[in-house]
């Protein structure tokens, strides 16, 4: 689904990514781990067209992502859920979700796509007429993920979806992501600082440090490596 080869990004003289290569597949979660400043967010922003790369390529279903505008990438079926639970507080839950349908869906498909999100997140359905400003942190995260899902993407790029959430809500969010990939066949690239949580749901794991891949392996192997955990994963 997603092929990244030798991707490099710089901000002036600062190296953000250097020679990053990996693949992400349908129905699987690829998690990207590392400390602050490792390049995780830059990676997602580059894949979604918000940052231009200096070298390397990224392809989705054989089509180039690098060099394309964000709206084109969204129409291709790549949905980016950025860090920060960015909802439009002045709009209702339903209005926020309907905004997410415009990039890919025909008018006749939009209502059904929103209803599917309400089935996935019943709490949002109960609050569909309320202002998004009234939602809790966990509900806002459901809303931004739901807004990505209504476009019916094939690949989700998620940046710190558990940030600031309670352990219970974070676990629920990770379980939902696992369901989306296993049941709906979505692919996901999950950026997380909570390495333990991310490794519990991922199918493949990549560790970044100062813009380079330190190791890429099965999650269980990374979780069992005490030295790796201590130096890069923080648990």
N, C-alpha and C positions, 0 to 999 in steps of 0.2 A: 504493500500500500504506500508506504513512505520510505524513500531512500535518500539518505543524507550522506554526501561524500565530500570529505576534506573541506568542510564549511569553516570559513574564517571571517571574523568580524573585528573591526577596530574602531574605537572612538578616538580620533586623533592619533596620538602615539600609544594609546592604551590598548593592549590586546584583550579583547573580550572573549573571543573564541578562536581556536587555532587548530585546524585540521580535524574537525569533529566528523566522525562517520558512524552511522548506525542505521538500522532498519526498524520500522514499526509495522505490525501486521494487523489484519482484520481480526476482531474478536480477542485482542490481546492488549494488556496494559504494559507499556514501557515506561518505567519510572526513571526520572533524572534527579539524582541526589547530589548534594554538595553544600558547602558552607556559603554564607553570604559572599557575593562577589565572585562566585565560581563560574558564572556565565549562564546559569539556568534560565533566567528570565529573558536574557538576550537571545538565547536559542529559540524560545517560543515566539518572540517578537520578530525574529528573522523568518521563521517558517510561515508566519501569518502576514508577512509583507510590511510590517511596521518599521523594520530596520533593514537596510541594504547590506549585503555581504560584500566583502572584498575579493573573496576567492571561494572555490568549491561550488557545489550544486545541491539542490534539494528537489526531489521529484515526487509527485503524487499520482499514482496510477500511470506512471510513465510520462506525465506532463510536468513541465518545469514549474516550480513554485518561486524560486529565486528570480527577482526582477519583475515580478507581477505586482499589481496594486492589491491592497487588502480586500477590496470589494470583489475583485476577480477571484481571488483565492477562496473567499467565503462562498461564492457561487459554485466553485468546484467541489464543495462539500467538506471544507475544513473550517471548524468552528473554534475560535479562541476564547477561552474564559480567563480573563486577566485577573491578577491579584487585586483584592480590595473590595469585592462584592459591590461593584458599581451598578446600582440601579438608578433609574430616574425617579427620584423621591416624590416629585409632584404628580406623577401618573399612578393610576391604579395598578394592581398586580396584573389584571387582564390586559391593560394597555401596554405594559412593559413586555408581556409575552407576545402580543400581536406585532410589536415592532420587530421581533426576531423572525417573523415569517416572510418579510418582504423580499429578502435577498434571493430566495430559491423557489418559493412555492407560488403556484397559481392561486388566484382568489378562492376558487372552490375548495382548495386543499387546506386553507389557513385555519379555519375553525376546528377541523378535525385534529390538526397538529397541536393546537392549544389544548384541546380536550385530552389528548394523550398525555400531556404534561400534568394536567390535573389528576389523571389516574395514577401517574407515577408519584406525584407529590400531593396527596390529599389535603395537606395543610394549606397549600396554596389555593386549592379549590374552595376551601372554606373562607378564604380571605380575598377572593378574586375582585370584589368591588371596593376593597380598602386601598388607601394610599400606600404605596411601597414604603413610605417613611415610617409607617407603624409596625413594620415587621421586625422580628428579632434578628440577630446575626445569623443564626442557622437558617431562618426562613429566607433571608436575603440571598444566602448562598444557594439555596434551592432555586430561587428566582433567576439568578444569573445563569445557573446551569440549565434551567428550564428554557430560558431565552435562547440559549445555544441549541438546545435539542429541537425546538420548534422548526428550525430550518432543515431538520432531518439530515444532519451531516453524516459522513462516513468516518471522520476522524475528529476527535476532540483534543484540543491542546489546553490543558488545565494548569494554571499557575497558583500554587499554594491554596487549594480549595479548603483545607482544614484550618487555615490561619485564623487565630482568634476564637475558634469554636471550643466549646467544652469537650472533654474526652468522649462523652456519650454521643453528642451530635457529630463529632468528627468520625467516630466509628460508623455511625449511620450513613454518613456521606460516602465513606469508602465502600461500604457494602452496596450502596446504590450504584456506584461506579462499576463495581464488579458485576452487578446484575446487567447493567447497560451493555457491557462488552460481551458477556457470555450469552445473554439472551437476544440482544438486538444485533450482535455482530459488529458493533462499533470498534474501531481502533482508538486507543488513547495514549497520548504522551503526557504523563503526569509529573509535574515538577513539585517537589515537596522538601521541606526541611525536617518534617517529622518522618525520619527515615524508617523507624520501626513500623509505623502505620502503613507507609507506602509499600514496604517490602512484603507486608502481610497480604496484599491484594495483587501485586504485580506479577507478570509473567517473565519479564526481563528487566534488568536494572543496570543503569549506567551511573558512574560516579565521575563528576567533573571537579577539577581543581585548577583554578587560574586559567580557565578557558580550554583546558585539555582533558580528554578522557583518561582517567587513571586506571579504571578497570570497568569491564562490562561482563556480566555473568548472570547466572540464575540467582534469584533473590535469596534462596536458602543458603547458597554458598557465601554470598556477601554477609548475610546475617550471622553466619557461623565464624567469620574471620575476625577475631578479636582485635588484631592490629589495625585492620581496615576500619572497623567500627570506631576505635579510639581516635584515629587520626582524621577521619573524614566524615563519619556518620553521627558522631555525638551520642552514642549510647553503648 
